[in-house]
Amino acid sequence: MGHAQPLDLHLPDRTEPCARLATLLDPQQSHVDAPEVGVIVAHPDDETIGCGAQLARWIGATIVLVTDGAPADGKDAQAAGFASTADYARARRRELETALEIAGVRGDALIALDIPDQQVAWRLVETTHRLTEIVANRCLSVFFAHAYEGGNPDHDGTAFAVHAAAQLLQRQGKTVLIAEMPYYRAVDGGIAIQTFIPGFDTKECVLNLRPEQQALKRRMIAAHQTQSAILAPFSTTREQFRIAPSYDFCSLPNEGRLYYEQQDWGLTGREWLALARLALAKLGLECQP
């Protein structure tokens, strides 16, 4: 897997927001007041995979859940033993609320956009505007979100919306920082889990979790009962972050190797490029060089 370059937690430049990120990721800080932090994820359980152990430390953070976790075709619901997609969505929401309760996160910290699972790519403009409104209302300035990695179309759609919202906010004079979390991506011969796509000039931080943090994360994962088989390969011993690079969403991530094209998840790379370009045009944004 290689070795991640550690994030300097004692930055000589103590200006915000990078210095703030250093504090948020400092393992010596058992609790950090974090009302300006937004954890923006696509599905119930993404919060646990990405930063479950940190949620117990970040006091006052906002968790934004983009989808309901229940694909409209009903296949996942049926496979999980539910009579309807709506029942499955409600179950996943209860699992998320239980996981957050285990981490000590207040109920009013959660904001759900309730976009149907597998539909974010078709609703990029809406998602971007809704995130922008949430950020303004809650005065958020540090985001923890998905890496753009070609693993899951909802993950990439959420990454797009986060970066687009940040650009719109910057036009209004509001500085924001995006820290990203890796989930999964295609590699030759299989899948890479919880490792970043290499080649970007941005620092990485690997937090090796203490035994009590590992136990907490295992309890949070167990709360997502309907996803037990899917979550089994993910680590409970470490969490990884890096400052997000400036992505070109008009180009495919991961050198065009898209894990979701190997699955029946309703999107192709060609469709993604068309949808991303159209959304950027509607938002008044441009493809990044």
DOTOR-991859 format. One record per residue (C-alpha): residue number from 1; residue in three letters; x, y, z. Coordinates in pm, whole numbers. Example, Ala and Ser with C-alpha at 12.3 -4.5 7.8 and 13.67 -1.06 7.14 Angstrom:
<atoms>
ATOM   n res     c1     c2     c3
ATOM   1 ALA   1230   -450    780
ATOM   2 SER   1367   -106    714
</atoms>
This chain:
<atoms>
ATOM   n res     c1     c2     c3
ATOM   1 MET      0      0      0
ATOM   2 GLY    295    235     37
ATOM   3 HIS    345    495    306
ATOM   4 ALA    145    815    327
ATOM   5 GLN    328   1139    384
ATOM   6 PRO    225   1251    732
ATOM   7 LEU     39   1576    771
ATOM   8 ASP    257   1816    969
ATOM   9 LEU     55   1869   1285
ATOM  10 HIS    291   2149   1392
ATOM  11 LEU    269   2371   1087
ATOM  12 PRO    500   2673   1103
ATOM  13 ASP    229   2869    920
ATOM  14 ARG    -48   2885   1177
ATOM  15 THR   -293   3070    951
ATOM  16 GLU   -641   2933    904
ATOM  17 PRO   -773   2705    769
ATOM  18 CYS   -476   2465    742
ATOM  19 ALA   -378   2519   1102
ATOM  20 ARG   -734   2437   1201
ATOM  21 LEU   -713   2109   1012
ATOM  22 ALA   -396   2025   1200
ATOM  23 THR   -582   2071   1528
ATOM  24 LEU   -876   1861   1411
ATOM  25 LEU   -645   1575   1315
ATOM  26 ASP   -413   1601   1615
ATOM  27 PRO   -442   1264   1796
ATOM  28 GLN   -331   1431   2120
ATOM  29 GLN   -657   1629   2128
ATOM  30 SER   -920   1402   2284
ATOM  31 HIS  -1199   1651   2206
ATOM  32 VAL  -1208   1951   1975
ATOM  33 ASP  -1485   2209   1950
ATOM  34 ALA  -1573   2184   1582
ATOM  35 PRO  -1889   2379   1498
ATOM  36 GLU  -1738   2486   1165
ATOM  37 VAL  -1678   2126   1048
ATOM  38 GLY  -1904   1957    797
ATOM  39 VAL  -1876   1584    725
ATOM  40 ILE  -2044   1545    386
ATOM  41 VAL  -2100   1187    273
ATOM  42 ALA  -2307   1004     15
ATOM  43 HIS  -2450    707    205
ATOM  44 PRO  -2532    590    557
ATOM  45 ASP  -2211    413    673
ATOM  46 ASP  -1975    640    475
ATOM  47 GLU  -1940    856    786
ATOM  48 THR  -1826    554    986
ATOM  49 ILE  -1583    427    722
ATOM  50 GLY  -1427    766    660
ATOM  51 CYS  -1400    925   1002
ATOM  52 GLY  -1605    732   1258
ATOM  53 ALA  -1342    753   1530
ATOM  54 GLN  -1304   1128   1477
ATOM  55 LEU  -1677   1200   1509
ATOM  56 ALA  -1652   1132   1881
ATOM  57 ARG  -1378   1400   1902
ATOM  58 TRP  -1530   1672   1681
ATOM  59 ILE  -1781   1834   1912
ATOM  60 GLY  -2054   2023   1728
ATOM  61 ALA  -1970   1903   1377
ATOM  62 THR  -2247   1881   1117
ATOM  63 ILE  -2305   1555    926
ATOM  64 VAL  -2466   1593    584
ATOM  65 LEU  -2607   1274    433
ATOM  66 VAL  -2668   1317     61
ATOM  67 THR  -2862   1000    -33
ATOM  68 ASP  -3114    778    140
ATOM  69 GLY  -2899    469     81
ATOM  70 ALA  -3178    284   -104
ATOM  71 PRO  -3150    245   -484
ATOM  72 ALA  -3485    298   -653
ATOM  73 ASP  -3473    -29   -849
ATOM  74 GLY  -3540   -217   -524
ATOM  75 LYS  -3273   -482   -579
ATOM  76 ASP  -3073   -390   -270
ATOM  77 ALA  -3388   -366    -61
ATOM  78 GLN  -3502   -709   -172
ATOM  79 ALA  -3159   -862   -117
ATOM  80 ALA  -3160   -723    238
ATOM  81 GLY  -3503   -872    306
ATOM  82 PHE  -3716   -557    287
ATOM  83 ALA  -4057   -539    124
ATOM  84 SER  -4000   -195    -25
ATOM  85 THR  -3732     61   -103
ATOM  86 ALA  -3892    296    150
ATOM  87 ASP  -3861     37    427
ATOM  88 TYR  -3498    -17    335
ATOM  89 ALA  -3428    356    338
ATOM  90 ARG  -3585    392    683
ATOM  91 ALA  -3379    103    815
ATOM  92 ARG  -3060    255    686
ATOM  93 ARG  -3148    588    840
ATOM  94 ARG  -3207    419   1178
ATOM  95 GLU  -2871    245   1147
ATOM  96 LEU  -2700    576   1080
ATOM  97 GLU  -2868    742   1376
ATOM  98 THR  -2759    452   1599
ATOM  99 ALA  -2399    478   1476
ATOM 100 LEU  -2394    852   1542
ATOM 101 GLU  -2543    799   1887
ATOM 102 ILE  -2262    553   1964
ATOM 103 ALA  -2014    827   1870
ATOM 104 GLY  -2195   1073   2095
ATOM 105 VAL  -2316   1289   1806
ATOM 106 ARG  -2630   1491   1879
ATOM 107 GLY  -2938   1419   1670
ATOM 108 ASP  -2962   1776   1541
ATOM 109 ALA  -2614   1744   1391
ATOM 110 LEU  -2753   1534   1104
ATOM 111 ILE  -2895   1690    788
ATOM 112 ALA  -3029   1449    524
ATOM 113 LEU  -3084   1556    163
ATOM 114 ASP  -3269   1228     88
ATOM 115 ILE  -3164   1206   -275
ATOM 116 PRO  -3230    850   -396
ATOM 117 ASP  -2926    625   -395
ATOM 118 GLN  -2746    613   -735
ATOM 119 GLN  -2906    944   -845
ATOM 120 VAL  -2656   1209   -729
ATOM 121 ALA  -2486   1235  -1069
ATOM 122 TRP  -2819   1338  -1222
ATOM 123 ARG  -2880   1598   -951
ATOM 124 LEU  -2543   1769   -925
ATOM 125 VAL  -2675   2124   -951
ATOM 126 GLU  -2944   2068   -689
ATOM 127 THR  -2698   1898   -453
ATOM 128 THR  -2447   2180   -494
ATOM 129 HIS  -2702   2450   -418
ATOM 130 ARG  -2836   2263   -115
ATOM 131 LEU  -2486   2215     24
ATOM 132 THR  -2408   2582    -31
ATOM 133 GLU  -2717   2677    168
ATOM 134 ILE  -2631   2440    452
ATOM 135 VAL  -2275   2571    469
ATOM 136 ALA  -2401   2928    488
ATOM 137 ASN  -2666   2850    750
ATOM 138 ARG  -2430   2655    974
ATOM 139 CYS  -2121   2871    911
ATOM 140 LEU  -1911   2573    800
ATOM 141 SER  -1556   2628    676
ATOM 142 VAL  -1386   2284    691
ATOM 143 PHE  -1533   1996    495
ATOM 144 PHE  -1451   1626    523
ATOM 145 ALA  -1577   1456    208
ATOM 146 HIS  -1521   1187    -51
ATOM 147 ALA  -1217   1169   -273
ATOM 148 TYR  -1286   1176   -647
ATOM 149 GLU  -1174    821   -720
ATOM 150 GLY  -1415    648   -960
ATOM 151 GLY  -1532    395   -703
ATOM 152 ASN  -1898    480   -659
ATOM 153 PRO  -2100    729   -867
ATOM 154 ASP  -2268    878   -559
ATOM 155 HIS  -1927    927   -398
ATOM 156 ASP  -1798   1109   -705
ATOM 157 GLY  -2119   1310   -734
ATOM 158 THR  -2089   1416   -371
ATOM 159 ALA  -1724   1511   -425
ATOM 160 PHE  -1829   1720   -725
ATOM 161 ALA  -2098   1901   -524
ATOM 162 VAL  -1863   1972   -234
ATOM 163 HIS  -1595   2119   -461
ATOM 164 ALA  -1850   2315   -665
ATOM 165 ALA  -2008   2455   -349
ATOM 166 ALA  -1663   2557   -225
ATOM 167 GLN  -1598   2744   -550
ATOM 168 LEU  -1931   2926   -528
ATOM 169 LEU  -1862   3020   -166
ATOM 170 GLN  -1514   3144   -252
ATOM 171 ARG  -1670   3379   -505
ATOM 172 GLN  -1864   3524   -214
ATOM 173 GLY  -1544   3576    -20
ATOM 174 LYS  -1583   3275    210
ATOM 175 THR  -1270   3061    248
ATOM 176 VAL  -1326   2690    292
ATOM 177 LEU  -1096   2389    313
ATOM 178 ILE  -1179   2044    183
ATOM 179 ALA  -1019   1743    347
ATOM 180 GLU  -1094   1418    173
ATOM 181 MET  -1124   1054    271
ATOM 182 PRO  -1053    747     52
ATOM 183 TYR  -1306    467     11
ATOM 184 TYR  -1242    233   -282
ATOM 185 ARG  -1127    238   -644
ATOM 186 ALA  -1040      0   -923
ATOM 187 VAL   -686   -124   -968
ATOM 188 ASP   -541   -379  -1204
ATOM 189 GLY   -673   -714  -1092
ATOM 190 GLY   -917   -590   -832
ATOM 191 ILE  -1000   -313   -591
ATOM 192 ALA   -797    -87   -361
ATOM 193 ILE   -965     -2    -32
ATOM 194 GLN   -895    310    173
ATOM 195 THR   -592    429    -21
ATOM 196 PHE   -560    754   -211
ATOM 197 ILE   -491    780   -582
ATOM 198 PRO   -122    873   -599
ATOM 199 GLY     33   1151   -801
ATOM 200 PHE   -116   1456   -630
ATOM 201 ASP    102   1712   -455
ATOM 202 THR    -93   1717   -131
ATOM 203 LYS     -7   1587    213
ATOM 204 GLU   -168   1277    360
ATOM 205 CYS   -235   1197    722
ATOM 206 VAL   -276    841    850
ATOM 207 LEU   -420    825   1200
ATOM 208 ASN   -351    495   1372
ATOM 209 LEU   -646    451   1604
ATOM 210 ARG   -603    376   1971
ATOM 211 PRO   -761     53   2103
ATOM 212 GLU  -1063    239   2245
ATOM 213 GLN  -1112    418   1912
ATOM 214 GLN  -1095     89   1726
ATOM 215 ALA  -1358    -55   1957
ATOM 216 LEU  -1580    248   1900
ATOM 217 LYS  -1545    215   1525
ATOM 218 ARG  -1630   -155   1537
ATOM 219 ARG  -1948    -72   1731
ATOM 220 MET  -2042    192   1476
ATOM 221 ILE  -1986    -50   1189
ATOM 222 ALA  -2196   -312   1367
ATOM 223 ALA  -2479    -59   1388
ATOM 224 HIS  -2503    -69   1008
ATOM 225 GLN  -2644   -421   1017
ATOM 226 THR  -2780   -425    661
ATOM 227 GLN  -2431   -348    528
ATOM 228 SER  -2230   -597    735
ATOM 229 ALA  -2091   -792    438
ATOM 230 ILE  -2003   -475    245
ATOM 231 LEU  -1826   -316    542
ATOM 232 ALA  -1625   -623    641
ATOM 233 PRO  -1312   -536    432
ATOM 234 PHE  -1274   -184    570
ATOM 235 SER  -1013   -106    832
ATOM 236 THR  -1098    -32   1193
ATOM 237 THR   -736     40   1287
ATOM 238 ARG   -668    359   1091
ATOM 239 GLU   -832    657    923
ATOM 240 GLN   -675    854    639
ATOM 241 PHE   -714   1212    525
ATOM 242 ARG   -553   1460    294
ATOM 243 ILE   -616   1813    175
ATOM 244 ALA   -817   1767   -143
ATOM 245 PRO   -645   1855   -468
ATOM 246 SER   -816   2075   -726
ATOM 247 TYR   -993   1813   -936
ATOM 248 ASP  -1090   1836  -1301
ATOM 249 PHE  -1438   1684  -1293
ATOM 250 CYS  -1447   1702  -1673
ATOM 251 SER  -1189   1423  -1675
ATOM 252 LEU  -1236   1073  -1539
ATOM 253 PRO  -1056    992  -1213
ATOM 254 ASN   -813    708  -1154
ATOM 255 GLU   -683    718  -1514
ATOM 256 GLY  -1029    626  -1635
ATOM 257 ARG  -1050    301  -1439
ATOM 258 LEU  -1397    315  -1290
ATOM 259 TYR  -1503     54  -1040
ATOM 260 TYR  -1868    147  -1086
ATOM 261 GLU  -1853     52  -1453
ATOM 262 GLN  -1783   -303  -1336
ATOM 263 GLN  -2103   -298  -1129
ATOM 264 ASP  -2470   -246  -1207
ATOM 265 TRP  -2482    100  -1054
ATOM 266 GLY  -2652    295  -1330
ATOM 267 LEU  -2373    514  -1464
ATOM 268 THR  -2093    502  -1720
ATOM 269 GLY  -1788    720  -1748
ATOM 270 ARG  -1921    873  -2068
ATOM 271 GLU  -2244    967  -1892
ATOM 272 TRP  -2055   1111  -1596
ATOM 273 LEU  -1853   1344  -1819
ATOM 274 ALA  -2166   1472  -1991
ATOM 275 LEU  -2347   1528  -1662
ATOM 276 ALA  -2049   1698  -1496
ATOM 277 ARG  -1993   1938  -1787
ATOM 278 LEU  -2361   2027  -1800
ATOM 279 ALA  -2374   2088  -1424
ATOM 280 LEU  -2065   2309  -1430
ATOM 281 ALA  -2216   2516  -1709
ATOM 282 LYS  -2543   2559  -1517
ATOM 283 LEU  -2351   2659  -1205
ATOM 284 GLY  -2141   2910  -1396
ATOM 285 LEU  -1822   2718  -1323
ATOM 286 GLU  -1550   2587  -1553
ATOM 287 CYS  -1356   2267  -1586
ATOM 288 GLN  -1032   2285  -1392
ATOM 289 PRO   -710   2274  -1599
</atoms>
